[in-house]
Amino acid sequence: MTIKINWTWVKPYEDYNQSKVPSSGGVYEILVKHEDDKYYRYYVGSSDNLNRRYGDHLSQGEPNPKIKEGLKKYTCAFDYYVINNESTRENIENWLYNHNKYSWNDCEPSGSGGLVSVIEEN
């Protein structure tokens, strides 16, 4: 199955933008702005509630030290793709993880990644 992803950007990754993120399930990325003013992928995740996950990453309780420190140190962005089916969401996340470089992910996400092919659009 081929899935076309149209990423929705919320910039910058700040508390005041959380209200713009839906409570739907989806796949998301955290991106970091470099000196060339372009954003690069650093983390991929999925959640049954994108709004909650957005806030979780900004909280003091964020368990991933790369995300916790990175969000403080760099100009970051949050982009997402809404998809509520859990197994498809996990397969998209896994596919993205295996086809892109995400230095803030500690381990390979669940999902086979082999059941989907992803085409990304901005």
Backbone hydrogen bonds in HBPLUS format (Angstrom, degrees):
<---DONOR---> <-ACCEPTOR-->    atom                        ^
c    i                          cat <-CA-CA->   ^        H-A-AA   ^      H-
h    n   atom  resd res      DA  || num        DHA   H-A  angle D-A-AA Bond
n    s   type  num  typ     dist DA aas  dist angle  dist       angle   num
A0117-SER N   A0001-MET O   2.82 MM 116  6.13 136.7  2.01 150.4 154.0     1
A0003-ILE N   A0117-SER O   2.73 MM 114  6.13 160.3  1.77 167.7 174.8     2
A0119-ILE N   A0003-ILE O   2.91 MM 116  6.20 159.8  1.95 151.2 154.1     3
A0005-ILE N   A0119-ILE O   2.74 MM 114  6.04 162.9  1.77 160.0 166.1     4
A0121-GLU N   A0005-ILE O   2.71 MM 116  5.90 147.2  1.82 170.4 178.0     5
A0007-TRP N   A0121-GLU O   3.22 MM 114  6.61 151.1  2.31 173.1 164.6     6
A0008-THR N   A0080-TYR O   2.94 MM  72  5.36 153.7  2.01 145.3 153.9     7
A0080-TYR N   A0008-THR O   3.06 MM  72  5.36 147.9  2.17 133.9 142.5     8
A0010-VAL N   A0078-PHE O   2.90 MM  68  5.43 139.6  2.07 150.7 163.4     9
A0078-PHE N   A0010-VAL O   3.20 MM  68  5.43 178.8  2.20 157.9 158.3    10
A0014-GLU N   A0012-PRO O   2.98 MM   2  5.69 115.6  2.41 112.0  95.1    11
A0013-TYR N   A0076-CYS O   2.73 MM  63  5.31 148.3  1.83 139.2 138.1    12
A0017-ASN N   A0014-GLU O   3.07 MM   3  5.68 158.0  2.12 119.2 125.7    13
A0018-GLN N   A0015-ASP O   3.07 MM   3  5.61 165.0  2.09 119.8 124.6    14
A0020-LYS N   A0017-ASN O   2.97 MM   3  5.49 156.7  2.02 116.9 124.3    15
A0021-VAL N   A0018-GLN O   3.04 MM   3  5.46 165.6  2.06 116.5 121.1    16
A0051-ASN N   A0022-PRO O   2.90 MM  29  5.43 124.2  2.22 139.3 147.3    17
A0050-LEU N   A0024-SER O   2.85 MM  26  5.94 166.9  1.86 161.6 159.5    18
A0083-ILE N   A0025-GLY O   2.94 MM  58  5.55 149.6  2.04 119.1 128.4    19
A0026-GLY N   A0047-SER O   2.85 MM  21  5.67 155.3  1.91 161.7 167.6    20
A0047-SER N   A0026-GLY O   2.95 MM  21  5.67 154.2  2.02 160.6 168.2    21
A0027-VAL N   A0081-TYR O   2.95 MM  54  5.33 151.8  2.03 153.4 157.1    22
A0081-TYR N   A0027-VAL O   2.80 MM  54  5.33 149.9  1.89 160.1 165.2    23
A0028-TYR N   A0045-GLY O   2.84 MM  17  5.37 165.3  1.86 147.5 149.2    24
A0045-GLY N   A0028-TYR O   2.94 MM  17  5.37 158.1  1.98 151.1 153.2    25
A0029-GLU N   A0079-ASP O   2.85 MM  50  5.39 154.8  1.92 151.3 155.8    26
A0079-ASP N   A0029-GLU O   3.08 MM  50  5.39 159.6  2.13 144.9 151.4    27
A0030-ILE N   A0043-TYR O   2.89 MM  13  5.05 151.3  1.98 134.9 141.9    28
A0042-TYR N   A0030-ILE O   2.97 MM  12  5.81 155.3  2.03 163.7 163.3    29
A0043-TYR N   A0030-ILE O   3.24 MM  13  5.05 143.7  2.38 144.3 144.0    30
A0031-LEU N   A0077-ALA O   2.85 MM  46  5.03 166.4  1.87 144.7 148.9    31
A0077-ALA N   A0031-LEU O   2.87 MM  46  5.03 149.5  1.96 132.8 140.0    32
A0032-VAL N   A0040-TYR O   2.84 MM   8  5.32 154.9  1.91 148.3 153.5    33
A0040-TYR N   A0032-VAL O   2.90 MM   8  5.32 157.2  1.95 136.8 141.8    34
A0033-LYS N   A0075-THR O   2.86 MM  42  5.55 169.1  1.87 174.2 175.4    35
A0034-HIS N   A0038-LYS O   2.91 MM   4  5.75 165.1  1.93 163.1 164.6    36
A0037-ASP N   A0034-HIS O   2.92 MM   3  5.46 151.1  2.01 125.1 127.1    37
A0104-TRP N   A0042-TYR O   2.77 MM  62  5.43 157.1  1.83 158.0 160.0    38
A0053-ARG N   A0049-ASN O   3.08 MM   4  6.35 165.1  2.10 155.3 159.8    39
A0054-TYR N   A0050-LEU O   2.89 MM   4  6.04 155.3  1.95 150.0 156.5    40
A0055-GLY N   A0051-ASN O   3.21 MM   4  6.53 162.9  2.24 149.6 152.6    41
A0056-ASP N   A0052-ARG O   2.82 MM   4  6.10 152.0  1.90 149.5 158.9    42
A0057-HIS N   A0053-ARG O   3.08 MM   4  6.30 158.2  2.13 152.9 155.3    43
A0058-LEU N   A0055-GLY O   3.06 MM   3  5.17 129.9  2.32  99.0 112.5    44
A0059-SER N   A0056-ASP O   3.13 MM   3  5.16 148.6  2.23 100.3 109.8    45
A0062-GLU N   A0059-SER O   3.28 MM   3  5.68 164.9  2.30 114.8 115.2    46
A0068-LYS N   A0064-ASN O   2.98 MM   4  6.19 173.9  1.98 160.8 162.8    47
A0069-GLU N   A0065-PRO O   3.00 MM   4  5.94 170.6  2.01 143.6 146.4    48
A0070-GLY N   A0066-LYS O   2.88 MM   4  5.66 148.5  1.98 133.4 143.8    49
A0071-LEU N   A0067-ILE O   2.92 MM   4  5.91 164.4  1.94 155.9 157.0    50
A0072-LYS N   A0069-GLU O   3.15 MM   3  5.25 132.2  2.39  98.1 111.0    51
A0073-LYS N   A0069-GLU O   2.94 MM   4  6.09 151.5  2.02 150.8 159.5    52
A0074-TYR N   A0070-GLY O   2.93 MM   4  5.69 165.7  1.95 153.8 155.3    53
A0089-ARG N   A0085-ASN O   2.88 MM   4  6.00 161.3  1.92 157.0 163.4    54
A0090-GLU N   A0086-GLU O   2.90 MM   4  6.13 160.5  1.94 153.4 157.9    55
A0091-ASN N   A0087-SER O   2.98 MM   4  6.16 152.6  2.06 143.0 150.6    56
A0092-ILE N   A0088-THR O   2.89 MM   4  6.14 154.4  1.96 151.9 158.6    57
A0093-GLU N   A0089-ARG O   2.98 MM   4  6.21 163.7  2.01 149.7 154.3    58
A0094-ASN N   A0090-GLU O   2.95 MM   4  6.14 161.3  1.99 145.8 150.8    59
A0095-TRP N   A0091-ASN O   2.88 MM   4  6.01 159.1  1.92 144.7 150.9    60
A0096-LEU N   A0092-ILE O   2.88 MM   4  6.10 168.9  1.90 158.4 160.6    61
A0097-TYR N   A0093-GLU O   2.92 MM   4  6.10 161.3  1.95 149.1 154.9    62
A0098-ASN N   A0094-ASN O   2.99 MM   4  6.20 155.8  2.05 149.9 155.5    63
A0099-HIS N   A0095-TRP O   3.04 MM   4  6.19 123.3  2.37 141.9 156.7    64
A0099-HIS N   A0096-LEU O   3.16 MM   3  5.14 142.9  2.30  98.3 109.1    65
A0100-ASN N   A0096-LEU O   2.99 MM   4  5.88 123.2  2.32 152.5 161.5    66
A0105-ASN N   A0102-TYR O   3.41 MM   3  5.86 164.6  2.44 111.7 116.0    67
